[in-house]
Amino acid sequence: MKGKDTLLTLVIGLGLWQAAVTLTDVPHFILPSPSRVAQALFNHRATIFDHTLATATEVVLGLVIGTILGTVTAVQLALFRTAERLILPILVFTQAVPVFALAPLLTLWFGYGIGSKIVMTVLIIFFPVTSAFHDGLTRTDNRFHDLAHAMGARKVRFMWHVQIPSALPDLGTGLKLAAVYAPIGAVIGEWVGASKGLGYLMLLANGRAKIDLMFASLIVLACLTVLLHIVVGRLALWLTRYAQGK
């Protein structure tokens, strides 16, 4: 039923888009019709595929690296209270800095290649993953803490056998957010400086007044984000079931 509702919403949206273009007679270089966008997508499919592959590589690598760094940081913050008091406020403060403002610096430091886009992606997803997993680790029932203390369990052992399994659903929530934010980081990096990627293709198409190609690139980016969110959502569901089975 959910899939049918999504398909129905998509069809209605495309119909309204086509009707708006037809009724207002807006020039195609301002707002192309869905049929023009579909034609551009077909005509430039090879080019779009190459740029999609570049963006997907940046997103996946950034997501993996950011997830590893985020989970390790969350565990360290939960293990060491002093580090939590010192570092967590700094992490929160960094969220006040617009990531887009850092993009030129990252391009300067890491070059126009894939490196700066991966770093940008990592910066965008690091906080959601760290924050969600850290919250889960610190919400462990106090009764488990008391029981572990009475049994003389070490802090690291308690973390591994109790806190981490119980916090896996929270990690899954952070990963689902990261899956949505990760493509944004990659595209921002491509906007600032790149020779490949969907963000670069959108800028190139816009500069040449090929708005249909720009819309086609944007739609492919949206589809990539949805696909990534579905895959990570399945992973999050598996983590939740694993935690419950543990």
C-alpha positions as CSV (number, residue, x, y, z in Angstrom):
1,M,0.0,0.0,0.0
2,K,2.8,2.4,0.9
3,G,4.5,1.8,-2.5
4,K,1.2,2.5,-4.3
5,D,0.7,5.7,-2.3
6,T,4.2,6.9,-3.3
7,L,3.6,6.1,-6.9
8,L,0.3,7.9,-6.9
9,T,1.9,11.0,-5.3
10,L,4.6,10.9,-7.9
11,V,2.1,10.7,-10.8
12,I,0.0,13.6,-9.3
13,G,3.1,15.7,-8.9
14,L,4.2,15.1,-12.5
15,G,0.7,15.9,-13.7
16,L,0.6,19.2,-11.8
17,W,4.1,20.1,-13.1
18,Q,3.0,19.4,-16.7
19,A,-0.2,21.3,-16.2
20,A,1.6,24.3,-14.8
21,V,4.0,24.4,-17.7
22,T,1.2,24.0,-20.3
23,L,-1.2,26.5,-18.7
24,T,1.3,29.3,-18.0
25,D,3.3,28.7,-21.2
26,V,6.5,29.4,-19.2
27,P,9.6,29.2,-21.4
28,H,11.4,25.9,-21.3
29,F,14.7,27.5,-20.3
30,I,13.0,28.7,-17.1
31,L,10.9,25.6,-16.2
32,P,11.1,22.7,-18.6
33,S,8.2,20.2,-18.8
34,P,8.6,16.7,-17.4
35,S,8.7,15.3,-21.0
36,R,11.7,17.6,-21.8
37,V,13.5,16.5,-18.7
38,A,12.8,12.8,-19.5
39,Q,14.2,13.4,-23.0
40,A,17.3,15.1,-21.6
41,L,17.7,12.2,-19.2
42,F,17.6,9.8,-22.1
43,N,19.7,11.8,-24.5
44,H,22.5,12.4,-22.0
45,R,22.2,9.0,-20.1
46,A,25.9,8.1,-20.6
47,T,27.1,11.4,-19.3
48,I,24.7,11.4,-16.4
49,F,25.7,7.9,-15.5
50,D,29.4,8.8,-15.4
51,H,28.7,11.8,-13.1
52,T,26.3,9.7,-11.0
53,L,29.0,7.1,-10.5
54,A,31.5,9.8,-9.3
55,T,29.0,11.3,-6.8
56,A,27.9,7.9,-5.6
57,T,31.5,6.9,-4.9
58,E,32.1,10.1,-2.9
59,V,28.9,9.6,-1.0
60,V,29.5,6.0,-0.1
61,L,33.1,6.5,0.9
62,G,32.2,9.6,3.0
63,L,29.3,7.7,4.6
64,V,31.5,4.7,5.6
65,I,34.3,6.9,6.9
66,G,32.0,9.3,8.7
67,T,30.1,6.3,10.3
68,I,33.3,4.7,11.6
69,L,34.6,8.0,13.0
70,G,31.2,8.8,14.5
71,T,30.8,5.5,16.2
72,V,34.3,5.4,17.6
73,T,33.9,9.0,18.9
74,A,30.6,8.2,20.5
75,V,32.1,5.2,22.3
76,Q,35.0,7.2,23.6
77,L,32.7,10.0,24.9
78,A,30.6,7.4,26.7
79,L,33.6,5.7,28.2
80,F,35.4,8.8,29.4
81,R,33.2,11.4,31.2
82,T,36.0,14.0,31.1
83,A,36.2,13.8,27.3
84,E,32.5,14.0,27.1
85,R,32.4,17.2,29.1
86,L,35.2,18.8,27.1
87,I,34.5,17.5,23.5
88,L,30.7,17.3,23.3
89,P,30.1,21.1,23.7
90,I,32.8,21.7,21.0
91,L,31.0,19.3,18.6
92,V,27.7,21.1,19.2
93,F,29.4,24.5,18.7
94,T,30.8,23.3,15.3
95,Q,27.2,22.8,14.0
96,A,26.8,26.6,14.1
97,V,29.4,26.9,11.4
98,P,27.8,26.6,7.9
99,V,29.4,23.7,6.1
100,F,29.2,25.5,2.8
101,A,31.6,28.1,4.2
102,L,34.2,25.4,4.7
103,A,33.9,24.0,1.2
104,P,36.4,26.5,-0.4
105,L,39.0,25.8,2.3
106,L,38.6,22.0,1.9
107,T,39.0,22.4,-1.8
108,L,42.1,24.4,-1.2
109,W,43.5,21.9,1.3
110,F,42.5,18.6,-0.4
111,G,42.3,19.7,-4.0
112,Y,39.7,19.4,-6.7
113,G,39.6,15.6,-6.7
114,I,37.5,13.2,-4.7
115,G,39.3,13.9,-1.4
116,S,37.7,17.2,-0.6
117,K,34.2,15.8,-1.4
118,I,34.7,12.9,0.9
119,V,35.9,15.2,3.7
120,M,32.8,17.4,3.2
121,T,30.5,14.4,3.3
122,V,32.2,13.2,6.5
123,L,31.8,16.6,8.2
124,I,28.1,16.7,7.4
125,I,27.3,13.2,8.7
126,F,29.7,13.0,11.6
127,F,27.6,14.9,14.1
128,P,24.3,13.1,13.5
129,V,25.9,9.7,13.8
130,T,28.0,10.6,16.9
131,S,25.1,12.3,18.6
132,A,22.5,9.6,18.0
133,F,24.9,6.7,19.0
134,H,26.1,8.7,22.1
135,D,22.6,9.3,23.2
136,G,21.8,5.6,22.9
137,L,25.0,4.6,24.8
138,T,24.2,7.0,27.7
139,R,20.6,5.9,28.1
140,T,21.4,2.4,29.3
141,D,19.1,1.4,32.2
142,N,20.7,2.2,35.6
143,R,19.8,-1.3,36.8
144,F,22.2,-2.8,34.3
145,H,24.9,-0.4,35.6
146,D,24.2,-1.5,39.2
147,L,24.2,-5.2,38.3
148,A,27.5,-4.8,36.4
149,H,29.1,-2.9,39.3
150,A,28.0,-5.6,41.8
151,M,29.5,-8.3,39.6
152,G,32.7,-6.4,39.2
153,A,32.4,-6.1,35.4
154,R,34.9,-3.8,33.8
155,K,33.7,-0.6,32.1
156,V,34.9,-1.7,28.6
157,R,33.3,-5.1,29.0
158,F,30.0,-3.6,30.1
159,M,30.2,-1.2,27.1
160,W,30.8,-4.1,24.6
161,H,28.2,-6.5,26.0
162,V,25.4,-4.2,27.2
163,Q,25.7,-0.5,26.1
164,I,26.6,-1.0,22.5
165,P,23.9,-3.7,21.7
166,S,21.2,-1.6,23.4
167,A,22.3,1.5,21.5
168,L,22.2,-0.1,18.0
169,P,18.7,1.2,17.2
170,D,19.9,4.7,18.0
171,L,22.8,4.2,15.7
172,G,20.4,3.1,13.0
173,T,18.5,6.3,13.4
174,G,21.7,8.3,13.0
175,L,22.6,6.4,9.9
176,K,19.3,7.1,8.3
177,L,19.8,10.8,8.8
178,A,23.3,10.5,7.5
179,A,22.1,8.8,4.4
180,V,20.0,11.8,3.6
181,Y,22.7,14.4,4.4
182,A,25.6,12.6,2.8
183,P,24.7,13.5,-0.9
184,I,24.3,17.1,0.2
185,G,27.9,17.2,1.4
186,A,29.2,15.7,-1.9
187,V,27.3,18.0,-4.1
188,I,28.3,21.1,-2.1
189,G,31.9,20.0,-2.6
190,E,31.3,19.6,-6.3
191,W,29.7,23.0,-6.6
192,V,32.8,24.7,-5.2
193,G,35.3,22.9,-7.3
194,A,35.2,19.7,-9.3
195,S,35.5,18.2,-12.8
196,K,33.0,15.4,-12.2
197,G,29.8,14.6,-10.3
198,L,26.1,15.5,-10.4
199,G,26.8,18.8,-8.7
200,Y,29.3,19.8,-11.3
201,L,27.0,18.7,-14.1
202,M,24.2,20.8,-12.7
203,L,26.4,23.9,-12.6
204,L,27.6,23.2,-16.1
205,A,24.1,22.7,-17.4
206,N,22.8,25.8,-15.7
207,G,25.7,27.9,-17.1
208,R,24.8,26.7,-20.6
209,A,21.1,27.3,-20.1
210,K,20.4,23.6,-20.4
211,I,17.8,23.7,-17.6
212,D,16.3,20.4,-18.7
213,L,19.6,18.7,-18.2
214,M,20.0,20.4,-14.8
215,F,16.6,19.1,-13.7
216,A,17.5,15.6,-15.0
217,S,20.7,15.7,-12.9
218,L,18.7,16.9,-9.9
219,I,16.1,14.1,-10.3
220,V,18.9,11.5,-10.5
221,L,20.5,12.9,-7.4
222,A,17.1,12.6,-5.6
223,C,16.7,9.0,-6.7
224,L,20.3,8.3,-5.5
225,T,19.4,9.7,-2.1
226,V,16.2,7.7,-1.8
227,L,18.0,4.5,-2.8
228,L,20.7,5.2,-0.2
229,H,18.1,5.9,2.4
230,I,16.3,2.6,1.7
231,V,19.5,0.6,1.9
232,V,20.6,2.3,5.1
233,G,17.0,1.9,6.5
234,R,17.3,-1.9,5.9
235,L,20.6,-1.9,7.7
236,A,19.0,0.1,10.6
237,L,16.2,-2.4,10.8
238,W,18.7,-5.2,11.0
239,L,20.6,-3.5,13.8
240,T,17.4,-3.1,15.7
241,R,16.4,-6.7,15.3
242,Y,20.0,-7.8,16.2
243,A,19.8,-5.7,19.4
244,Q,16.5,-7.2,20.4
245,G,17.8,-10.7,19.7
246,K,21.0,-10.0,21.7
